[in-house]
Structure formats: structure tokens, C-alpha cells
């Protein structure tokens, strides 16, 4: 397949003129309510449980209706959120937390310590940092209705940072009866304690979802600072409209039918910048790393040589040209610790070569015994960045004789199918492309990608006992120089067994109408509080 549609769009935008494609909404256009914000997110919400799914749209849903014990401020320092006060024992093994006043569930019942205990335990089933916490914990229990404790077998200096994490899945607090459900089963009640309530009556799957201001929510007194501070809601209602077609979404933004577009196509940047009513704004300054995940359980990528072939095949510059062609918003990345963290390094990166090395890739595939097995690439057609990258990847593989085939769907379809561990003949997959916040790569205990624990690892299920032995030491290393040395050794092993592939780093600005202000940048997520509509 070729990206002919993209080229057609580029030609239609010559000279930077604003586009004016017909909108499915324009025929019914009415002035928007001054206290209602209409948004088009990067994907349609289909999974509502932010512990069950790592999808960004599900995490944004979680930020609206749930709350967390701690949150990161703009300097990435953890601050109390649901917690009123806390302390730690002299031996650093017992943490005691007391909930602040005024916390209540949307069903009218109070938030209790038992809810938090159950929520921490559920989160600990699926997240690397949470799994580490559960392994170190000898007891997580309530003391009274507002107080609970975490007792450790040995100190875990990163505990508060883990509870404040801003990478998916976040440690959201749920009602005890919901959190008692296994993390492998979805919670569908949508009853949280956060600043917005999910409006079940107005939910229109595939079309729109509505969030109403939680009038009973008591925000913290501190001003908003990053994801920390007071979650003050300045609007009455937020509606997420599902407009899959980028042309239609931009047209709706231009005429004021929507106020916010989370992931405008890069082809539309010039049109947005030339419109006096619109603004491109970077909310996630650290950007995201594009990650290619291979299925380590099935052919051909259960063979390390086949994975090494992919490492040599990839031409990051080519992918960046379609992912984020504006050089203001893209960079190559060769470190599993990202570009913006203290632990970024160049260990074992001799494979990196501008243009890639197709001949080396073909040689390694031969050594792997590749015999024409079908390679299925999941293609989210409603996510332009991943869609274009998947098409380029398929073409790149086909050029070296790989039987590559695209499996088109929306992102929700990708999320559903990537959980299938079986072969492609049974509805499985070979490759999917995703991204994670660059800053998050600095902590391998909580980042999704740098985990090689096999069945317990993220989708793709890479396994390396050697890598995991080093990752287990991360939380106990206190000196910066020692942790940097550990990072280099971990990266050496990762690129040897090729846990995954990096396609480049990109920054994706959102597009908004100038009347929408106060948006908070939160490491790739979009909190709904603090924003105002003038």
C-alpha cells in the first residue's frame, strides 16, 4: 500500500491556505454553549477501565472521573492529591497514609481506606512498578476508615514516585467492590471520585461521550501545577465527539463546532497556523517515542535473529518524515531511556545507520530461517501517525521479500487484537506500532516498554532473565552515577536480544480554538480540569 491519500491532502493545501472540506456537523451547526467544551480525542473510547487498558484515551477518561493518591507537579515532583498527610518510619519500611477530607464517590458514598487498599492491589497486578511494590510488600491494609499503611519487607525509595506516576496505567483509586475485580476483567461502572461524572444517559458509543462537572468534588487548595494541585473545573460539561476523518474534524474546528483536536494530522499544521482563530499548542514538551512491538511468542520474531534484522532494517529518518515531517517536532532516538532523561546513553547503538541497512536485515532473516511466514502489522486507520508508519513499515518489509500484510482497524481494534497471543492464523499479530512518553523511559520500573518478564511483560511479551535481574536492582540504586552505569548495562542487553524497536521521537501539538485556554500539559495526557472557554 502507498500513502497516496496523504500526498493528495498535501497538494490540496498548497500555499498554506486553510482547507474547507464539508463537515457532517455543519448542516446542524449551532453556537456552542459557553460552558460546554467539545473535544475530538485521538481515538474513540471503547475500553473504560484505566487499569485494564494502557490506551491514552482510556487514561484521559480515568483522569476525568477518578483520582489518584499522589500526582506529579510541573517539575515532575510527587505531591499529595487524595492523601492529606503521610509519613514513613525510620527504617523506611512502613508508610502510613491518611486521606484528606471531602472525598466521595459519585454514587454518594465516602472514599475509604479500604477502597485505596483494594485499588493499589489491583494496579499492582499489571504495572511493573506496582508488581515491584507487591513483591516488596508484607502488608497493605487499612488502619481505620481514612488511614491505611504499606509495610515493606525492605525499603523501596521509589514508592511515592510510583504512586504519582503519570504513565499508563495510572494508579487510579476505585471503589473497593470495583477494585476487587481481577485486573484482567474490565470495570464498567464508571463511578469514580474525580472532578467529572460520566454521563451514562448521554453516552453514545461510536458517536460521543459526555462528562459533567462533579458539583460535590472538593479540589485541593493549592493552584494547579502540572497534574498536581487543585483540580478546579471551570466548565459545566465536556463532550468527546468521535470524528474519525481528519478533514472533517479540522473543518469542525475551523467553524467552531468543536473546540479541541488532540492529534491533528501533520499535513494540517500550516492550515491551523494560518487561521487567526486557531492555535497549535504543545502540551507534552518531552514528546513521545514511537515504538515498534514484535510478538516474541510467534514466528518469525520468536527468533532473535529476526528481531535483530528489524533493528538494522529501520530507517528512522524515513519514518520521521511521515510521522512528523516538521523538523521542529521530530528527532531520532537510539536509547531505551529516551532522549530527555538523565539515563539516556549510546551503549550498544552501533546498529544505528541513516537509511538503515536492508542487506544486513536480509542476511539476518536468512540466518533466522525465515520461510515466508505471514507478518501481520496492525494498522489503526483513525490514528494518522500510527497509520502512516504502519504503511511505510509494510512497504519496507515487502522490499526485502517479507510477506507483510496490513490489518486495518480503528485503534480500539488494535487494542483488542494485540492481547491475542496466538499465531496470525488464529487472529494473532506480528507487529504493532505505539508510542510512550519520552520522559517515562527514565524509570524502567514503571515504563511500559523496557520490561522483559515474558508473560508479565507488556504486549509482545519479550523475555530476558538477564535484563530483568538488572531491572530489579533499579529501585535500590541510590547514587546517580551508579544508576547511569546500570542503565548502560541494561541497554546493552536490550539491544542484543531486541526487546522492541524505536522509530524516532516526535512532539505532537494539539489544535484548539483561541477561546479555549488553561489547558494543562501532563506527559501525553489531557486533564479536563483548569481549562476555560471564553
Secondary structure, 3 states (H helix, E strand, C coil): CCCHHHHHHHHHCHHHCCCCCCCCCHHHCCCCCCCEEEEECCCCCCCCCCCCCCCHHHHHHHHHHCEECEEECCCCCEEECCEEEEEECCCCCEEEEEECCCCECCCCCECCHHHHHHHHHHHCCCCHHHHHHHHHEEEEEEEECCEEEEEECCCCCCHHHHHCCCCCCCCEECCHHHHCCCCCCCCCCCCCCCCEEECCCCCECCCEEEEEECCCCCCCCCCCECCECCCCCCCCEEEEECCCCHHHHHHHHHCCCCCEECCCCHHHHHHHHCCCCEEEECCCCCCEEEEEEECCCCCCCCCHHHHHHHHHHCCHHHHHHHHCCCHHHEECCCCCCCCCCCCCCCCCCCCCCCCCCHHHHHHHHHHCCCCCCCEEEEEECCCHHHHHHHHHHHHHHHHCCCCEEEEEECHHHHHHHCCCCCCHHHCCCCEEEEEEEHHHHHCCCCCCCCCCEHHHCCCCCCECHHHHHHHCCHHHCCCHHHHHHHHHHHHHHHHHHCCCEEEEEECCCEEEECCEECCCCECCECCCCCCEEC
